[in-house]
Amino acid sequence: MAKITAVEVLQVDLQPKTRRSDAVQSFEKQETPMVRLTDADGAEGVGYSYTIGTGGGAVCHLLDAHLAPLLIGREAEEIERIWRDLFFRVHATTVGPLTSIALAAIDTALWDLRARRAGLPLYRLAGGAKPAIALYSTEGGWLHLSPEALVEEAAAARAQGFGGTKIKVGRPHLAEDVARLAAVREKVGPAWDIMVDANQGFRLDEAIRRAHAFEALDIAWFEEPIHADDVAAHRRLAAATTTPIAVGESLYSISQFKDYLQSGACSIVQVDAGRVGGITPWLKVAHLAEAFNVPVCPHFLMELHLPLCCAVPNSRWLEFIPQLDLITTEPLRIEAGQAIPSEAPGLGIAWDRSAIERFLVHRERYR
């Protein structure tokens, strides 16, 4: 083992290359808090998390004022102990997104450091359950797109070998959502998956109404139909429809996932390492879902979730939504619609340091 001797807290802001809109918001920019750790042997680990336009400065302040300085002198291999100590150090702000996002940046850096020191890619170090994971596309399904554009984008994704596409729902009237989905289904046929995502835009009654309408279109899942903190409403919805209910991107602790799984309130778990506090809790949620015979289809962060999906046996889909290509030197390896994890030691993300410097909006160093 080797103690941590230096910590660097960074933030880079990235503009999406395409307009991204859903039922409640637009994706303004990706604020990307990053943590770079160095140990006494000179080994380095880099971790990160994200916001979709607000809160990044608060995350970095939490890292700077309360978390990053506490890493100096800690044994880097004691990842579980460090996570717990930091969690209770800021216990007054847990459970919540800002704290979980901050913890995720640290925790992913620790796992990157561990994997690099071990000379192993993350997917092997964390389990090595499978060599690849199927992809579905989100980039062609935004709410502002016309039905014609949705059809064109879905056909292009299928031609590239993807297994499905996600389409945002939440248009003012149910008939609009159905028409958009039906146009895509007619184009791609029955043997291709269509996922729908409401981004918590409905009340229970409207969610049940739309879920019933979506059943005839054989939807793969209905994602975040209702506000994420209402487990009882999701349980009632799940009982009222044959369409699988997916949740997870707006849950920030293992216990919240436990409540959903125990209640039968979801049948797809979309745990997000950047929002649940990092790789350490992500793996626990994935294995918890496995115990309930529920698949894991993580939200966003495709570069990080690729090795995690290949580490666990119950992963089903990886969401293709380009995120880090502005600050990396190598794209995701994709063959026949399958994403293949890197064999390089660490997270498998090839950071472009010069590009990071160009997009940098915050830096603090601790020794």
C-alpha positions as CSV (number, residue, x, y, z in Angstrom):
1,M,0.0,0.0,0.0
2,A,1.0,3.6,-0.4
3,K,-0.3,6.8,1.2
4,I,-1.9,9.6,-0.7
5,T,0.6,12.5,-0.9
6,A,-1.2,15.0,-3.3
7,V,-4.7,15.8,-4.3
8,E,-5.9,18.1,-7.1
9,V,-9.5,19.2,-7.5
10,L,-10.5,20.4,-11.0
11,Q,-13.6,21.3,-12.9
12,V,-14.0,21.4,-16.6
13,D,-17.1,22.6,-18.3
14,L,-18.2,20.9,-21.6
15,Q,-20.8,22.0,-24.0
16,P,-22.9,19.3,-25.6
17,K,-22.5,19.0,-29.3
18,T,-26.2,18.6,-29.9
19,R,-29.2,20.2,-28.3
20,R,-30.6,18.0,-25.5
21,S,-34.1,18.5,-24.1
22,D,-36.6,16.6,-22.1
23,A,-39.9,17.1,-20.3
24,V,-38.5,19.3,-17.6
25,Q,-35.2,20.8,-18.7
26,S,-32.5,21.4,-21.3
27,F,-29.0,20.1,-20.9
28,E,-27.1,23.5,-20.7
29,K,-23.6,22.1,-20.2
30,Q,-21.7,19.4,-18.4
31,E,-19.9,20.6,-15.3
32,T,-17.3,18.0,-14.6
33,P,-15.7,18.0,-11.2
34,M,-12.5,15.9,-11.2
35,V,-10.1,14.6,-8.6
36,R,-6.5,13.6,-9.3
37,L,-4.7,11.6,-6.6
38,T,-1.0,10.9,-6.3
39,D,0.5,8.3,-3.9
40,A,3.9,8.0,-2.3
41,D,5.1,5.8,-5.1
42,G,4.2,8.3,-7.7
43,A,1.2,6.4,-9.0
44,E,-1.8,8.5,-10.0
45,G,-5.6,8.0,-10.2
46,V,-8.1,10.3,-11.8
47,G,-11.8,10.3,-11.0
48,Y,-14.8,12.5,-12.0
49,S,-18.5,13.1,-11.7
50,Y,-20.8,15.6,-13.4
51,T,-23.8,17.9,-13.3
52,I,-26.0,19.0,-16.2
53,G,-25.4,22.7,-15.8
54,T,-25.8,23.8,-12.2
55,G,-24.2,22.9,-8.9
56,G,-20.6,22.2,-10.1
57,G,-19.2,25.1,-8.1
58,A,-20.9,23.9,-5.0
59,V,-19.5,20.4,-5.5
60,C,-16.0,21.8,-5.9
61,H,-16.4,24.0,-2.8
62,L,-17.5,20.9,-0.8
63,L,-14.4,19.0,-2.1
64,D,-12.1,21.9,-1.3
65,A,-13.4,22.9,2.1
66,H,-14.3,19.5,3.6
67,L,-13.2,16.4,1.7
68,A,-10.0,16.7,-0.4
69,P,-7.7,17.9,2.4
70,L,-8.7,14.8,4.5
71,L,-7.2,12.5,1.8
72,I,-3.6,13.5,2.5
73,G,-1.8,10.8,4.4
74,R,-4.6,8.2,3.9
75,E,-3.8,4.7,2.7
76,A,-5.2,4.7,-0.9
77,E,-6.2,1.0,-0.8
78,E,-8.6,1.5,2.1
79,I,-11.3,2.7,-0.3
80,E,-14.3,1.5,1.8
81,R,-12.9,3.1,4.9
82,I,-12.2,6.4,3.2
83,W,-15.7,6.4,1.7
84,R,-17.3,5.9,5.0
85,D,-15.1,8.4,6.8
86,L,-15.9,11.1,4.2
87,F,-19.6,10.3,4.2
88,F,-19.8,10.9,7.9
89,R,-17.5,13.9,7.8
90,V,-20.3,15.7,5.8
91,H,-23.1,13.8,7.3
92,A,-25.3,16.9,7.6
93,T,-25.5,17.2,3.9
94,T,-26.2,13.5,3.2
95,V,-28.1,11.9,1.5
96,G,-28.2,14.3,-1.4
97,P,-26.9,15.0,-4.9
98,L,-24.1,17.5,-4.1
99,T,-22.4,15.3,-1.5
100,S,-22.9,12.1,-3.7
101,I,-21.4,13.9,-6.7
102,A,-18.4,15.0,-4.6
103,L,-17.8,11.6,-3.2
104,A,-18.1,10.0,-6.6
105,A,-15.2,12.1,-7.9
106,I,-13.0,10.9,-5.1
107,D,-14.1,7.3,-5.1
108,T,-13.6,6.9,-8.9
109,A,-10.1,8.3,-8.5
110,L,-9.3,5.8,-5.7
111,W,-10.5,2.9,-7.9
112,D,-8.5,4.2,-10.9
113,L,-5.4,4.4,-8.6
114,R,-6.1,0.9,-7.3
115,A,-6.5,-0.6,-10.8
116,R,-3.4,1.1,-12.1
117,R,-1.3,-0.1,-9.2
118,A,-2.6,-3.6,-9.7
119,G,-2.0,-3.4,-13.5
120,L,-5.6,-4.4,-14.2
121,P,-8.5,-2.8,-16.1
122,L,-11.4,-1.8,-13.9
123,Y,-13.8,-4.3,-15.4
124,R,-11.5,-7.2,-14.4
125,L,-10.6,-5.8,-11.0
126,A,-14.3,-5.3,-10.1
127,G,-15.6,-8.6,-11.2
128,G,-14.9,-9.5,-14.9
129,A,-18.3,-10.9,-15.6
130,K,-18.5,-10.3,-19.3
131,P,-16.4,-9.1,-22.3
132,A,-18.8,-6.6,-23.8
133,I,-22.2,-4.9,-23.2
134,A,-25.0,-4.0,-25.7
135,L,-25.6,-0.4,-26.6
136,Y,-28.7,1.7,-27.0
137,S,-28.7,5.3,-28.3
138,T,-30.2,8.4,-26.6
139,E,-28.7,11.1,-28.8
140,G,-31.5,10.8,-31.4
141,G,-34.5,10.9,-29.0
142,W,-34.7,14.4,-27.5
143,L,-38.1,15.9,-26.9
144,H,-37.7,18.9,-29.3
145,L,-37.1,16.6,-32.3
146,S,-39.8,16.1,-34.9
147,P,-41.3,12.6,-35.5
148,E,-39.4,12.6,-38.8
149,A,-36.1,13.3,-37.1
150,L,-36.8,10.6,-34.5
151,V,-37.4,8.1,-37.2
152,E,-34.2,9.1,-39.1
153,E,-32.1,8.9,-36.0
154,A,-33.5,5.6,-34.9
155,A,-32.9,4.1,-38.4
156,A,-29.3,5.4,-38.3
157,A,-28.7,3.8,-34.8
158,R,-30.0,0.5,-36.0
159,A,-27.8,0.6,-39.1
160,Q,-24.8,1.1,-36.8
161,G,-25.7,-2.0,-34.9
162,F,-27.3,-0.5,-31.8
163,G,-30.0,-2.6,-30.2
164,G,-32.4,0.2,-29.3
165,T,-33.1,3.9,-28.9
166,K,-34.4,6.0,-26.1
167,I,-37.1,8.6,-26.8
168,K,-38.1,11.4,-24.5
169,V,-41.8,11.6,-23.7
170,G,-43.9,14.3,-22.0
171,R,-45.4,16.3,-24.9
172,P,-48.5,18.3,-23.9
173,H,-51.0,15.6,-25.0
174,L,-50.7,11.8,-24.9
175,A,-51.6,11.6,-28.6
176,E,-48.4,13.4,-29.4
177,D,-46.2,11.0,-27.5
178,V,-48.0,8.0,-29.0
179,A,-47.6,9.4,-32.6
180,R,-43.9,9.9,-32.1
181,L,-43.3,6.5,-30.7
182,A,-45.5,4.8,-33.3
183,A,-43.6,6.4,-36.1
184,V,-40.4,5.0,-34.8
185,R,-41.9,1.5,-34.2
186,E,-43.3,1.4,-37.7
187,K,-39.8,2.2,-39.1
188,V,-37.7,-0.1,-37.0
189,G,-40.1,-3.0,-36.7
190,P,-40.9,-5.3,-33.7
191,A,-37.4,-6.7,-33.2
192,W,-35.8,-3.6,-31.9
193,D,-36.1,-2.0,-28.5
194,I,-37.6,1.5,-27.8
195,M,-37.1,2.9,-24.3
196,V,-39.1,6.0,-23.2
197,D,-38.0,8.6,-20.6
198,A,-40.4,11.1,-18.9
199,N,-37.7,12.7,-16.6
200,Q,-40.1,12.7,-13.6
201,G,-42.6,14.8,-15.6
202,F,-45.9,13.1,-14.7
203,R,-48.3,12.7,-11.8
204,L,-49.4,9.1,-11.0
205,D,-52.7,9.3,-12.8
206,E,-51.1,10.6,-16.0
207,A,-48.2,8.1,-15.7
208,I,-50.7,5.2,-15.5
209,R,-52.6,6.6,-18.5
210,R,-49.6,6.9,-20.7
211,A,-48.1,3.6,-19.6
212,H,-51.3,1.9,-20.8
213,A,-51.1,3.7,-24.1
214,F,-47.4,2.7,-24.5
215,E,-48.1,-1.0,-23.9
216,A,-49.4,-1.5,-27.5
217,L,-46.0,-0.3,-28.8
218,D,-44.1,-2.9,-26.8
219,I,-41.9,-0.4,-25.0
220,A,-38.7,-1.8,-23.4
221,W,-39.1,0.4,-20.3
222,F,-40.8,3.6,-18.9
223,E,-38.1,5.6,-17.3
224,E,-38.5,8.1,-14.4
225,P,-42.3,8.5,-15.0
226,I,-42.9,10.2,-11.6
227,H,-40.8,12.2,-9.1
228,A,-38.1,9.8,-7.8
229,D,-38.8,10.2,-4.1
230,D,-42.3,8.7,-4.4
231,V,-41.8,5.0,-4.0
232,A,-45.4,4.3,-3.3
233,A,-46.6,5.9,-6.5
234,H,-44.0,3.9,-8.5
235,R,-45.3,0.7,-6.9
236,R,-48.8,1.5,-7.9
237,L,-47.7,2.3,-11.4
238,A,-45.7,-0.9,-11.7
239,A,-48.7,-2.9,-10.6
240,A,-51.0,-1.1,-13.2
241,T,-48.9,-1.8,-16.3
242,T,-47.0,-4.6,-18.1
243,T,-44.3,-2.0,-19.2
244,P,-41.2,-2.3,-17.1
245,I,-40.5,0.7,-14.8
246,A,-37.0,2.1,-14.7
247,V,-35.5,4.3,-12.0
248,G,-32.2,5.3,-10.6
249,E,-30.6,8.4,-12.0
250,S,-32.1,10.5,-9.3
251,L,-31.4,8.2,-6.4
252,Y,-28.4,9.0,-4.3
253,S,-28.0,6.1,-1.8
254,I,-28.0,2.3,-1.5
255,S,-31.0,2.5,0.8
256,Q,-33.1,4.3,-1.7
257,F,-32.6,1.5,-4.2
258,K,-33.3,-1.0,-1.4
259,D,-36.7,0.6,-0.9
260,Y,-37.6,0.5,-4.6
261,L,-36.5,-3.2,-4.9
262,Q,-38.2,-4.4,-1.7
263,S,-41.4,-2.6,-2.7
264,G,-41.5,-4.0,-6.3
265,A,-41.6,-0.4,-7.5
266,C,-39.2,-0.9,-10.4
267,S,-38.0,-3.7,-12.7
268,I,-34.9,-1.8,-14.2
269,V,-32.2,-0.3,-12.0
270,Q,-30.4,2.7,-13.6
271,V,-27.8,3.4,-10.9
272,D,-25.5,6.2,-11.8
273,A,-22.0,6.1,-10.4
274,G,-21.7,9.8,-10.6
275,R,-24.8,10.4,-8.5
276,V,-24.8,7.5,-6.0
277,G,-21.3,8.3,-4.7
278,G,-19.0,6.4,-6.9
279,I,-17.9,2.9,-7.8
280,T,-18.0,1.6,-4.3
281,P,-21.8,2.1,-3.8
282,W,-22.5,1.4,-7.5
283,L,-21.2,-2.1,-7.2
284,K,-23.3,-2.7,-4.0
285,V,-26.5,-1.5,-5.8
286,A,-25.7,-3.7,-8.8
287,H,-25.3,-6.8,-6.6
288,L,-28.4,-5.9,-4.6
289,A,-30.4,-5.7,-7.8
290,E,-29.0,-9.1,-8.8
291,A,-30.4,-10.5,-5.6
292,F,-33.8,-9.3,-6.7
293,N,-33.3,-10.7,-10.2
294,V,-33.4,-7.1,-11.6
295,P,-31.1,-6.0,-14.5
296,V,-28.8,-3.0,-14.3
297,C,-28.9,-0.4,-17.1
298,P,-27.0,2.6,-15.8
299,H,-27.7,6.2,-16.6
300,F,-25.3,8.3,-18.6
301,L,-21.5,8.2,-17.9
302,M,-21.0,5.6,-20.7
303,E,-17.2,5.8,-20.4
304,L,-17.2,4.9,-16.7
305,H,-20.2,2.6,-16.8
306,L,-18.8,0.5,-19.6
307,P,-16.2,-1.3,-17.4
308,L,-18.7,-1.5,-14.5
309,C,-21.4,-3.1,-16.7
310,C,-18.8,-5.7,-17.8
311,A,-17.8,-6.3,-14.1
312,V,-21.3,-7.5,-13.1
313,P,-23.5,-10.3,-14.4
314,N,-26.9,-8.6,-14.4
315,S,-26.1,-5.6,-16.6
316,R,-28.3,-5.5,-19.7
317,W,-27.7,-2.2,-21.6
318,L,-25.2,0.7,-21.8
319,E,-26.6,4.1,-22.7
320,F,-24.7,5.6,-25.7
321,I,-24.6,9.3,-25.1
322,P,-21.2,10.9,-25.9
323,Q,-19.9,12.8,-22.9
324,L,-16.1,13.0,-22.6
325,D,-14.9,13.0,-26.2
326,L,-13.9,16.6,-25.9
327,I,-11.3,15.7,-23.2
328,T,-10.2,12.2,-24.2
329,T,-7.9,10.9,-26.8
330,E,-9.6,7.6,-27.6
331,P,-13.3,6.9,-28.3
332,L,-15.3,4.0,-26.9
333,R,-14.4,0.7,-28.7
334,I,-17.6,-0.4,-30.4
335,E,-18.1,-3.6,-32.5
336,A,-21.4,-4.7,-33.9
337,G,-23.4,-2.6,-31.5
338,Q,-21.4,-3.9,-28.4
339,A,-19.1,-1.7,-26.3
340,I,-15.9,-3.4,-25.4
341,P,-14.0,-2.3,-22.2
342,S,-10.4,-1.2,-22.4
343,E,-7.7,-3.6,-21.3
344,A,-5.5,-0.7,-20.1
345,P,-5.0,-0.5,-16.3
346,G,-7.4,1.8,-14.5
347,L,-10.8,3.1,-15.5
348,G,-10.0,2.8,-19.2
349,I,-10.5,6.5,-19.9
350,A,-7.7,8.1,-22.0
351,W,-7.6,11.6,-20.7
352,D,-6.4,14.5,-22.9
353,R,-4.6,16.7,-20.4
354,S,-4.1,19.6,-22.8
355,A,-7.8,19.6,-23.6
356,I,-8.7,19.5,-19.9
357,E,-6.6,22.6,-19.5
358,R,-8.5,24.4,-22.2
359,F,-11.9,23.7,-20.6
360,L,-10.7,24.2,-17.0
361,V,-12.7,26.6,-14.8
362,H,-11.4,25.5,-11.3
363,R,-8.2,24.1,-9.8
364,E,-7.0,23.6,-6.2
365,R,-4.1,21.5,-5.0
366,Y,-3.4,19.9,-1.6
367,R,-0.2,18.3,-0.3
